[in-house]
Amino acid sequence: MIQKSRDSAEYSKNNQKLKIAIVRSLYYEDLTQSLEKSCREYLICSGVNENNITTFEVPGSWEIPLVVKKIAEVKKFNGIIAFGIIVKGETYHFEILTTECARALMNLSLKFNIPITFEILATYTLSQARKRSIGKYNKGIEAAKTMLETINTLSKI
């Protein structure tokens, strides 16, 4: 469990009102679940109401942008966090998936004016994906921090 003081800079009463969507790939599910778990814990410790965090599951990373688009269209959420794992294989498939998912999510963020945190981990080995999904270097925490900081910055504009 992530331990944080309610007096920390990341904690804000304003965070209680935030609604965050998480889109998580079921491919490499143990790793994406770990990313989501750490992300949720960080968001909750930062003041986000647990009931305001909604997860949408998709088969793989390729399906993430379409679901993110539908979420952005309903204008119900303050931000969207995308979790997926793409591990390089022997073909060009890795490059296509990674590049197109990143491009699609950036375009959606700009089109709908909503922060989308990109944590679709593109790694060369499963070991690298594990290192970034479990334990000290868990990118789920980074995704939550990034989302809260971006929402905070946007609120000042």
Stockholm file with secondary structure:
# STOCKHOLM 1.0

chainA/1-157         MIQKSRDSAEYSKNNQKLKIAIVRSLYYEDLTQSLEKSCREYLICSGVNENNITTFEVPGSWEIPLVVKKIAEVKKFNGIIAFGIIVKGETYHFEILTTECARALMNLSLKFNIPITFEILATYTLSQARKRSIGKYNKGIEAAKTMLETINTLSKI
#=GR chainA/1-157 SS CCCCCTTSTTCCGGGGGCCEEEEEESTTHHHHHHHHHHHHHHHHHTTCCGGGEEEEEESSGGGHHHHHHHHHHHTCCSEEEEEEEEECCSSTHHHHHHHHHHHHHHHHHHHHTCCEEEEEEEESSHHHHHHHHSGGGCHHHHHHHHHHHHHHHHHTC
#=GC SS_cons         CCCCCTTSTTCCGGGGGCCEEEEEESTTHHHHHHHHHHHHHHHHHTTCCGGGEEEEEESSGGGHHHHHHHHHHHTCCSEEEEEEEEECCSSTHHHHHHHHHHHHHHHHHHHHTCCEEEEEEEESSHHHHHHHHSGGGCHHHHHHHHHHHHHHHHHTC
//
